[in-house]
Amino acid sequence: MDRNKKNFRPAEGALLTLGEANRLVARLGGYLARKGDGEPGAESIGIGLRRLMDLTWGWRLGRQAAEVGR
């Protein structure tokens, strides 16, 4: 699978390079990753990191709620 595709999902246990991980985080921040866009900037990476943190907290809270509801 091409790592530049829109719906890229790494195989389980696959390692990402730092650049690939950076681009995935930047895409959460609005980076479009088009052919002529160049590398993501600090703003899209920062927004992506905040969004990733929010998603992580939501996932953790969901797991806690599921454990309490057992």
PDB file of N, CA, C and O in Angstrom:
ATOM      1  N   MET A   1       0.847  -1.185   0.000  1.00  0.00           N
ATOM      2  CA  MET A   1       0.000   0.000   0.000  1.00  0.00           C
ATOM      3  C   MET A   1       0.891   1.245   0.000  1.00  0.00           C
ATOM      4  O   MET A   1       1.908   1.302   0.691  1.00  0.00           O
ATOM      5  N   ASP A   2       0.497   2.202  -0.763  1.00  0.00           N
ATOM      6  CA  ASP A   2       1.251   3.452  -0.865  1.00  0.00           C
ATOM      7  C   ASP A   2       1.024   4.292   0.389  1.00  0.00           C
ATOM      8  O   ASP A   2      -0.120   4.548   0.764  1.00  0.00           O
ATOM      9  N   ARG A   3       2.090   4.717   1.027  1.00  0.00           N
ATOM     10  CA  ARG A   3       1.974   5.482   2.268  1.00  0.00           C
ATOM     11  C   ARG A   3       1.464   6.898   2.046  1.00  0.00           C
ATOM     12  O   ARG A   3       1.151   7.589   3.015  1.00  0.00           O
ATOM     13  N   ASN A   4       1.371   7.353   0.793  1.00  0.00           N
ATOM     14  CA  ASN A   4       0.879   8.697   0.512  1.00  0.00           C
ATOM     15  C   ASN A   4      -0.616   8.717   0.223  1.00  0.00           C
ATOM     16  O   ASN A   4      -1.180   9.787  -0.007  1.00  0.00           O
ATOM     17  N   LYS A   5      -1.263   7.574   0.229  1.00  0.00           N
ATOM     18  CA  LYS A   5      -2.704   7.510  -0.036  1.00  0.00           C
ATOM     19  C   LYS A   5      -3.475   8.176   1.094  1.00  0.00           C
ATOM     20  O   LYS A   5      -2.983   8.285   2.217  1.00  0.00           O
ATOM     21  N   LYS A   6      -4.686   8.619   0.783  1.00  0.00           N
ATOM     22  CA  LYS A   6      -5.507   9.339   1.754  1.00  0.00           C
ATOM     23  C   LYS A   6      -5.831   8.493   2.985  1.00  0.00           C
ATOM     24  O   LYS A   6      -5.775   8.996   4.107  1.00  0.00           O
ATOM     25  N   ASN A   7      -6.161   7.241   2.796  1.00  0.00           N
ATOM     26  CA  ASN A   7      -6.586   6.372   3.896  1.00  0.00           C
ATOM     27  C   ASN A   7      -5.478   5.414   4.317  1.00  0.00           C
ATOM     28  O   ASN A   7      -5.736   4.238   4.572  1.00  0.00           O
ATOM     29  N   PHE A   8      -4.256   5.908   4.392  1.00  0.00           N
ATOM     30  CA  PHE A   8      -3.117   5.077   4.765  1.00  0.00           C
ATOM     31  C   PHE A   8      -3.281   4.557   6.179  1.00  0.00           C
ATOM     32  O   PHE A   8      -3.523   5.319   7.115  1.00  0.00           O
ATOM     33  N   ARG A   9      -3.144   3.255   6.319  1.00  0.00           N
ATOM     34  CA  ARG A   9      -3.137   2.619   7.635  1.00  0.00           C
ATOM     35  C   ARG A   9      -1.946   1.660   7.659  1.00  0.00           C
ATOM     36  O   ARG A   9      -1.907   0.709   6.879  1.00  0.00           O
ATOM     37  N   PRO A  10      -0.976   1.898   8.543  1.00  0.00           N
ATOM     38  CA  PRO A  10       0.187   1.019   8.572  1.00  0.00           C
ATOM     39  C   PRO A  10      -0.199  -0.383   9.031  1.00  0.00           C
ATOM     40  O   PRO A  10      -1.113  -0.545   9.840  1.00  0.00           O
ATOM     41  N   ALA A  11       0.485  -1.377   8.524  1.00  0.00           N
ATOM     42  CA  ALA A  11       0.248  -2.747   8.969  1.00  0.00           C
ATOM     43  C   ALA A  11       0.589  -2.841  10.453  1.00  0.00           C
ATOM     44  O   ALA A  11       1.427  -2.097  10.961  1.00  0.00           O
ATOM     45  N   GLU A  12      -0.067  -3.755  11.126  1.00  0.00           N
ATOM     46  CA  GLU A  12       0.177  -3.898  12.560  1.00  0.00           C
ATOM     47  C   GLU A  12       1.650  -4.203  12.805  1.00  0.00           C
ATOM     48  O   GLU A  12       2.201  -5.128  12.207  1.00  0.00           O
ATOM     49  N   GLY A  13       2.269  -3.455  13.653  1.00  0.00           N
ATOM     50  CA  GLY A  13       3.671  -3.633  13.969  1.00  0.00           C
ATOM     51  C   GLY A  13       4.617  -2.946  13.001  1.00  0.00           C
ATOM     52  O   GLY A  13       5.833  -3.002  13.186  1.00  0.00           O
ATOM     53  N   ALA A  14       4.085  -2.297  11.971  1.00  0.00           N
ATOM     54  CA  ALA A  14       4.945  -1.616  11.011  1.00  0.00           C
ATOM     55  C   ALA A  14       5.518  -0.349  11.636  1.00  0.00           C
ATOM     56  O   ALA A  14       4.834   0.352  12.381  1.00  0.00           O
ATOM     57  N   LEU A  15       6.750  -0.072  11.332  1.00  0.00           N
ATOM     58  CA  LEU A  15       7.390   1.119  11.863  1.00  0.00           C
ATOM     59  C   LEU A  15       7.248   2.264  10.871  1.00  0.00           C
ATOM     60  O   LEU A  15       7.381   2.070   9.662  1.00  0.00           O
ATOM     61  N   LEU A  16       6.978   3.447  11.384  1.00  0.00           N
ATOM     62  CA  LEU A  16       6.914   4.649  10.560  1.00  0.00           C
ATOM     63  C   LEU A  16       8.221   5.410  10.700  1.00  0.00           C
ATOM     64  O   LEU A  16       8.872   5.367  11.744  1.00  0.00           O
ATOM     65  N   THR A  17       8.592   6.099   9.645  1.00  0.00           N
ATOM     66  CA  THR A  17       9.720   7.008   9.775  1.00  0.00           C
ATOM     67  C   THR A  17       9.222   8.258  10.490  1.00  0.00           C
ATOM     68  O   THR A  17       8.016   8.478  10.599  1.00  0.00           O
ATOM     69  N   LEU A  18      10.140   9.064  10.969  1.00  0.00           N
ATOM     70  CA  LEU A  18       9.765  10.308  11.641  1.00  0.00           C
ATOM     71  C   LEU A  18       9.007  11.223  10.690  1.00  0.00           C
ATOM     72  O   LEU A  18       8.032  11.859  11.090  1.00  0.00           O
ATOM     73  N   GLY A  19       9.444  11.297   9.435  1.00  0.00           N
ATOM     74  CA  GLY A  19       8.770  12.129   8.453  1.00  0.00           C
ATOM     75  C   GLY A  19       7.344  11.673   8.178  1.00  0.00           C
ATOM     76  O   GLY A  19       6.444  12.501   8.037  1.00  0.00           O
ATOM     77  N   GLU A  20       7.132  10.356   8.102  1.00  0.00           N
ATOM     78  CA  GLU A  20       5.781   9.813   7.878  1.00  0.00           C
ATOM     79  C   GLU A  20       4.869  10.117   9.060  1.00  0.00           C
ATOM     80  O   GLU A  20       3.715  10.505   8.879  1.00  0.00           O
ATOM     81  N   ALA A  21       5.394   9.937  10.271  1.00  0.00           N
ATOM     82  CA  ALA A  21       4.601  10.229  11.466  1.00  0.00           C
ATOM     83  C   ALA A  21       4.271  11.718  11.532  1.00  0.00           C
ATOM     84  O   ALA A  21       3.160  12.097  11.903  1.00  0.00           O
ATOM     85  N   ASN A  22       5.231  12.552  11.174  1.00  0.00           N
ATOM     86  CA  ASN A  22       5.024  14.003  11.154  1.00  0.00           C
ATOM     87  C   ASN A  22       3.891  14.377  10.190  1.00  0.00           C
ATOM     88  O   ASN A  22       3.020  15.179  10.529  1.00  0.00           O
ATOM     89  N   ARG A  23       3.910  13.791   8.986  1.00  0.00           N
ATOM     90  CA  ARG A  23       2.877  14.093   7.993  1.00  0.00           C
ATOM     91  C   ARG A  23       1.507  13.607   8.447  1.00  0.00           C
ATOM     92  O   ARG A  23       0.506  14.281   8.206  1.00  0.00           O
ATOM     93  N   LEU A  24       1.444  12.444   9.102  1.00  0.00           N
ATOM     94  CA  LEU A  24       0.153  11.943   9.593  1.00  0.00           C
ATOM     95  C   LEU A  24      -0.417  12.870  10.667  1.00  0.00           C
ATOM     96  O   LEU A  24      -1.615  13.156  10.670  1.00  0.00           O
ATOM     97  N   VAL A  25       0.437  13.338  11.573  1.00  0.00           N
ATOM     98  CA  VAL A  25      -0.008  14.290  12.600  1.00  0.00           C
ATOM     99  C   VAL A  25      -0.429  15.599  11.948  1.00  0.00           C
ATOM    100  O   VAL A  25      -1.446  16.180  12.326  1.00  0.00           O
ATOM    101  N   ALA A  26       0.343  16.070  10.972  1.00  0.00           N
ATOM    102  CA  ALA A  26       0.017  17.322  10.292  1.00  0.00           C
ATOM    103  C   ALA A  26      -1.310  17.212   9.550  1.00  0.00           C
ATOM    104  O   ALA A  26      -2.034  18.201   9.433  1.00  0.00           O
ATOM    105  N   ARG A  27      -1.638  16.028   9.049  1.00  0.00           N
ATOM    106  CA  ARG A  27      -2.923  15.861   8.358  1.00  0.00           C
ATOM    107  C   ARG A  27      -4.085  16.034   9.329  1.00  0.00           C
ATOM    108  O   ARG A  27      -5.156  16.492   8.933  1.00  0.00           O
ATOM    109  N   LEU A  28      -3.888  15.674  10.593  1.00  0.00           N
ATOM    110  CA  LEU A  28      -4.922  15.951  11.599  1.00  0.00           C
ATOM    111  C   LEU A  28      -5.110  17.455  11.778  1.00  0.00           C
ATOM    112  O   LEU A  28      -6.186  17.909  12.169  1.00  0.00           O
ATOM    113  N   GLY A  29      -4.065  18.223  11.492  1.00  0.00           N
ATOM    114  CA  GLY A  29      -4.106  19.674  11.638  1.00  0.00           C
ATOM    115  C   GLY A  29      -4.471  20.413  10.365  1.00  0.00           C
ATOM    116  O   GLY A  29      -4.388  21.640  10.317  1.00  0.00           O
ATOM    117  N   GLY A  30      -4.876  19.682   9.329  1.00  0.00           N
ATOM    118  CA  GLY A  30      -5.334  20.345   8.123  1.00  0.00           C
ATOM    119  C   GLY A  30      -4.378  20.302   6.943  1.00  0.00           C
ATOM    120  O   GLY A  30      -4.709  20.806   5.870  1.00  0.00           O
ATOM    121  N   TYR A  31      -3.220  19.721   7.112  1.00  0.00           N
ATOM    122  CA  TYR A  31      -2.271  19.580   6.004  1.00  0.00           C
ATOM    123  C   TYR A  31      -2.864  18.623   4.978  1.00  0.00           C
ATOM    124  O   TYR A  31      -3.306  17.531   5.335  1.00  0.00           O
ATOM    125  N   LEU A  32      -2.879  19.021   3.701  1.00  0.00           N
ATOM    126  CA  LEU A  32      -3.560  18.245   2.672  1.00  0.00           C
ATOM    127  C   LEU A  32      -2.673  17.218   1.971  1.00  0.00           C
ATOM    128  O   LEU A  32      -3.194  16.320   1.310  1.00  0.00           O
ATOM    129  N   ALA A  33      -1.372  17.321   2.094  1.00  0.00           N
ATOM    130  CA  ALA A  33      -0.416  16.367   1.539  1.00  0.00           C
ATOM    131  C   ALA A  33      -0.575  16.185   0.032  1.00  0.00           C
ATOM    132  O   ALA A  33      -0.473  15.068  -0.475  1.00  0.00           O
ATOM    133  N   ARG A  34      -0.825  17.278  -0.682  1.00  0.00           N
ATOM    134  CA  ARG A  34      -0.911  17.197  -2.140  1.00  0.00           C
ATOM    135  C   ARG A  34       0.483  17.163  -2.732  1.00  0.00           C
ATOM    136  O   ARG A  34       1.461  17.457  -2.045  1.00  0.00           O
ATOM    137  N   LYS A  35       0.577  16.815  -3.968  1.00  0.00           N
ATOM    138  CA  LYS A  35       1.861  16.613  -4.638  1.00  0.00           C
ATOM    139  C   LYS A  35       2.780  17.831  -4.515  1.00  0.00           C
ATOM    140  O   LYS A  35       3.972  17.665  -4.252  1.00  0.00           O
ATOM    141  N   GLY A  36       2.268  19.033  -4.694  1.00  0.00           N
ATOM    142  CA  GLY A  36       3.105  20.227  -4.684  1.00  0.00           C
ATOM    143  C   GLY A  36       3.125  20.986  -3.372  1.00  0.00           C
ATOM    144  O   GLY A  36       3.620  22.112  -3.337  1.00  0.00           O
ATOM    145  N   ASP A  37       2.611  20.422  -2.296  1.00  0.00           N
ATOM    146  CA  ASP A  37       2.490  21.147  -1.026  1.00  0.00           C
ATOM    147  C   ASP A  37       3.786  21.295  -0.246  1.00  0.00           C
ATOM    148  O   ASP A  37       3.886  22.196   0.588  1.00  0.00           O
ATOM    149  N   GLY A  38       4.761  20.467  -0.475  1.00  0.00           N
ATOM    150  CA  GLY A  38       5.984  20.535   0.323  1.00  0.00           C
ATOM    151  C   GLY A  38       5.764  19.908   1.690  1.00  0.00           C
ATOM    152  O   GLY A  38       4.777  19.209   1.918  1.00  0.00           O
ATOM    153  N   GLU A  39       6.688  20.166   2.583  1.00  0.00           N
ATOM    154  CA  GLU A  39       6.603  19.593   3.931  1.00  0.00           C
ATOM    155  C   GLU A  39       5.621  20.391   4.795  1.00  0.00           C
ATOM    156  O   GLU A  39       5.448  21.590   4.576  1.00  0.00           O
ATOM    157  N   PRO A  40       4.976  19.742   5.773  1.00  0.00           N
ATOM    158  CA  PRO A  40       4.050  20.465   6.643  1.00  0.00           C
ATOM    159  C   PRO A  40       4.771  21.477   7.516  1.00  0.00           C
ATOM    160  O   PRO A  40       5.940  21.300   7.858  1.00  0.00           O
ATOM    161  N   GLY A  41       4.064  22.534   7.869  1.00  0.00           N
ATOM    162  CA  GLY A  41       4.640  23.582   8.690  1.00  0.00           C
ATOM    163  C   GLY A  41       4.341  23.393  10.165  1.00  0.00           C
ATOM    164  O   GLY A  41       3.640  22.464  10.567  1.00  0.00           O
ATOM    165  N   ALA A  42       4.888  24.295  10.955  1.00  0.00           N
ATOM    166  CA  ALA A  42       4.745  24.212  12.412  1.00  0.00           C
ATOM    167  C   ALA A  42       3.288  24.351  12.850  1.00  0.00           C
ATOM    168  O   ALA A  42       2.861  23.700  13.804  1.00  0.00           O
ATOM    169  N   GLU A  43       2.524  25.198  12.156  1.00  0.00           N
ATOM    170  CA  GLU A  43       1.141  25.420  12.566  1.00  0.00           C
ATOM    171  C   GLU A  43       0.293  24.166  12.377  1.00  0.00           C
ATOM    172  O   GLU A  43      -0.456  23.788  13.278  1.00  0.00           O
ATOM    173  N   SER A  44       0.401  23.514  11.210  1.00  0.00           N
ATOM    174  CA  SER A  44      -0.416  22.315  10.983  1.00  0.00           C
ATOM    175  C   SER A  44       0.037  21.175  11.898  1.00  0.00           C
ATOM    176  O   SER A  44      -0.790  20.371  12.329  1.00  0.00           O
ATOM    177  N   ILE A  45       1.318  21.094  12.196  1.00  0.00           N
ATOM    178  CA  ILE A  45       1.796  20.067  13.121  1.00  0.00           C
ATOM    179  C   ILE A  45       1.287  20.354  14.539  1.00  0.00           C
ATOM    180  O   ILE A  45       0.863  19.437  15.244  1.00  0.00           O
ATOM    181  N   GLY A  46       1.328  21.625  14.955  1.00  0.00           N
ATOM    182  CA  GLY A  46       0.838  21.990  16.291  1.00  0.00           C
ATOM    183  C   GLY A  46      -0.644  21.716  16.448  1.00  0.00           C
ATOM    184  O   GLY A  46      -1.065  21.177  17.472  1.00  0.00           O
ATOM    185  N   ILE A  47      -1.442  22.075  15.458  1.00  0.00           N
ATOM    186  CA  ILE A  47      -2.884  21.811  15.510  1.00  0.00           C
ATOM    187  C   ILE A  47      -3.127  20.308  15.528  1.00  0.00           C
ATOM    188  O   ILE A  47      -3.985  19.820  16.264  1.00  0.00           O
ATOM    189  N   GLY A  48      -2.361  19.569  14.707  1.00  0.00           N
ATOM    190  CA  GLY A  48      -2.491  18.116  14.674  1.00  0.00           C
ATOM    191  C   GLY A  48      -2.155  17.472  15.999  1.00  0.00           C
ATOM    192  O   GLY A  48      -2.828  16.533  16.423  1.00  0.00           O
ATOM    193  N   LEU A  49      -1.110  17.973  16.666  1.00  0.00           N
ATOM    194  CA  LEU A  49      -0.750  17.424  17.979  1.00  0.00           C
ATOM    195  C   LEU A  49      -1.842  17.684  19.014  1.00  0.00           C
ATOM    196  O   LEU A  49      -2.143  16.809  19.827  1.00  0.00           O
ATOM    197  N   ARG A  50      -2.435  18.876  18.993  1.00  0.00           N
ATOM    198  CA  ARG A  50      -3.537  19.166  19.919  1.00  0.00           C
ATOM    199  C   ARG A  50      -4.725  18.250  19.641  1.00  0.00           C
ATOM    200  O   ARG A  50      -5.357  17.742  20.567  1.00  0.00           O
ATOM    201  N   ARG A  51      -5.021  18.045  18.368  1.00  0.00           N
ATOM    202  CA  ARG A  51      -6.146  17.174  18.004  1.00  0.00           C
ATOM    203  C   ARG A  51      -5.847  15.729  18.399  1.00  0.00           C
ATOM    204  O   ARG A  51      -6.732  15.026  18.886  1.00  0.00           O
ATOM    205  N   LEU A  52      -4.610  15.280  18.194  1.00  0.00           N
ATOM    206  CA  LEU A  52      -4.227  13.929  18.592  1.00  0.00           C
ATOM    207  C   LEU A  52      -4.355  13.751  20.102  1.00  0.00           C
ATOM    208  O   LEU A  52      -4.794  12.701  20.570  1.00  0.00           O
ATOM    209  N   MET A  53      -3.971  14.779  20.865  1.00  0.00           N
ATOM    210  CA  MET A  53      -4.111  14.720  22.312  1.00  0.00           C
ATOM    211  C   MET A  53      -5.587  14.619  22.711  1.00  0.00           C
ATOM    212  O   MET A  53      -5.935  13.846  23.603  1.00  0.00           O
ATOM    213  N   ASP A  54      -6.448  15.390  22.059  1.00  0.00           N
ATOM    214  CA  ASP A  54      -7.886  15.316  22.335  1.00  0.00           C
ATOM    215  C   ASP A  54      -8.449  13.932  22.007  1.00  0.00           C
ATOM    216  O   ASP A  54      -9.243  13.382  22.769  1.00  0.00           O
ATOM    217  N   LEU A  55      -8.035  13.379  20.876  1.00  0.00           N
ATOM    218  CA  LEU A  55      -8.498  12.040  20.491  1.00  0.00           C
ATOM    219  C   LEU A  55      -8.029  10.993  21.493  1.00  0.00           C
ATOM    220  O   LEU A  55      -8.769  10.068  21.825  1.00  0.00           O
ATOM    221  N   THR A  56      -6.794  11.142  21.974  1.00  0.00           N
ATOM    222  CA  THR A  56      -6.251  10.206  22.957  1.00  0.00           C
ATOM    223  C   THR A  56      -7.025  10.279  24.263  1.00  0.00           C
ATOM    224  O   THR A  56      -7.346   9.247  24.852  1.00  0.00           O
ATOM    225  N   TRP A  57      -7.328  11.487  24.722  1.00  0.00           N
ATOM    226  CA  TRP A  57      -8.107  11.641  25.954  1.00  0.00           C
ATOM    227  C   TRP A  57      -9.503  11.053  25.792  1.00  0.00           C
ATOM    228  O   TRP A  57     -10.005  10.393  26.702  1.00  0.00           O
ATOM    229  N   GLY A  58     -10.124  11.281  24.661  1.00  0.00           N
ATOM    230  CA  GLY A  58     -11.446  10.702  24.412  1.00  0.00           C
ATOM    231  C   GLY A  58     -11.414   9.191  24.413  1.00  0.00           C
ATOM    232  O   GLY A  58     -12.319   8.550  24.947  1.00  0.00           O
ATOM    233  N   TRP A  59     -10.379   8.613  23.817  1.00  0.00           N
ATOM    234  CA  TRP A  59     -10.249   7.166  23.792  1.00  0.00           C
ATOM    235  C   TRP A  59     -10.057   6.621  25.209  1.00  0.00           C
ATOM    236  O   TRP A  59     -10.657   5.611  25.577  1.00  0.00           O
ATOM    237  N   ARG A  60      -9.215   7.299  26.002  1.00  0.00           N
ATOM    238  CA  ARG A  60      -8.990   6.858  27.386  1.00  0.00           C
ATOM    239  C   ARG A  60     -10.261   6.956  28.218  1.00  0.00           C
ATOM    240  O   ARG A  60     -10.583   6.046  28.982  1.00  0.00           O
ATOM    241  N   LEU A  61     -10.984   8.065  28.068  1.00  0.00           N
ATOM    242  CA  LEU A  61     -12.231   8.216  28.820  1.00  0.00           C
ATOM    243  C   LEU A  61     -13.261   7.163  28.413  1.00  0.00           C
ATOM    244  O   LEU A  61     -14.000   6.652  29.254  1.00  0.00           O
ATOM    245  N   GLY A  62     -13.306   6.845  27.129  1.00  0.00           N
ATOM    246  CA  GLY A  62     -14.212   5.805  26.662  1.00  0.00           C
ATOM    247  C   GLY A  62     -13.875   4.445  27.250  1.00  0.00           C
ATOM    248  O   GLY A  62     -14.766   3.681  27.621  1.00  0.00           O
ATOM    249  N   ARG A  63     -12.581   4.146  27.334  1.00  0.00           N
ATOM    250  CA  ARG A  63     -12.171   2.868  27.941  1.00  0.00           C
ATOM    251  C   ARG A  63     -12.521   2.829  29.424  1.00  0.00           C
ATOM    252  O   ARG A  63     -12.970   1.802  29.932  1.00  0.00           O
ATOM    253  N   GLN A  64     -12.315   3.951  30.119  1.00  0.00           N
ATOM    254  CA  GLN A  64     -12.656   3.999  31.547  1.00  0.00           C
ATOM    255  C   GLN A  64     -14.148   3.804  31.748  1.00  0.00           C
ATOM    256  O   GLN A  64     -14.563   3.076  32.649  1.00  0.00           O
ATOM    257  N   ALA A  65     -14.958   4.445  30.920  1.00  0.00           N
ATOM    258  CA  ALA A  65     -16.407   4.308  31.038  1.00  0.00           C
ATOM    259  C   ALA A  65     -16.844   2.881  30.757  1.00  0.00           C
ATOM    260  O   ALA A  65     -17.765   2.376  31.400  1.00  0.00           O
ATOM    261  N   ALA A  66     -16.195   2.229  29.805  1.00  0.00           N
ATOM    262  CA  ALA A  66     -16.535   0.845  29.489  1.00  0.00           C
ATOM    263  C   ALA A  66     -16.174  -0.085  30.650  1.00  0.00           C
ATOM    264  O   ALA A  66     -16.900  -1.039  30.928  1.00  0.00           O
ATOM    265  N   GLU A  67     -15.050   0.191  31.330  1.00  0.00           N
ATOM    266  CA  GLU A  67     -14.638  -0.634  32.456  1.00  0.00           C
ATOM    267  C   GLU A  67     -15.562  -0.440  33.646  1.00  0.00           C
ATOM    268  O   GLU A  67     -15.840  -1.393  34.373  1.00  0.00           O
ATOM    269  N   VAL A  68     -16.040   0.778  33.854  1.00  0.00           N
ATOM    270  CA  VAL A  68     -16.942   1.053  34.981  1.00  0.00           C
ATOM    271  C   VAL A  68     -18.307   0.400  34.722  1.00  0.00           C
ATOM    272  O   VAL A  68     -18.971  -0.051  35.655  1.00  0.00           O
ATOM    273  N   GLY A  69     -18.714   0.355  33.472  1.00  0.00           N
ATOM    274  CA  GLY A  69     -20.021  -0.188  33.122  1.00  0.00           C
ATOM    275  C   GLY A  69     -20.090  -1.704  33.117  1.00  0.00           C
ATOM    276  O   GLY A  69     -21.168  -2.262  32.916  1.00  0.00           O
ATOM    277  N   ARG A  70     -18.981  -2.383  33.331  1.00  0.00           N
ATOM    278  CA  ARG A  70     -18.998  -3.851  33.327  1.00  0.00           C
ATOM    279  C   ARG A  70     -19.713  -4.435  34.494  1.00  0.00           C
ATOM    280  O   ARG A  70     -19.802  -5.656  34.615  1.00  0.00           O
TER     281      ARG A  70
END
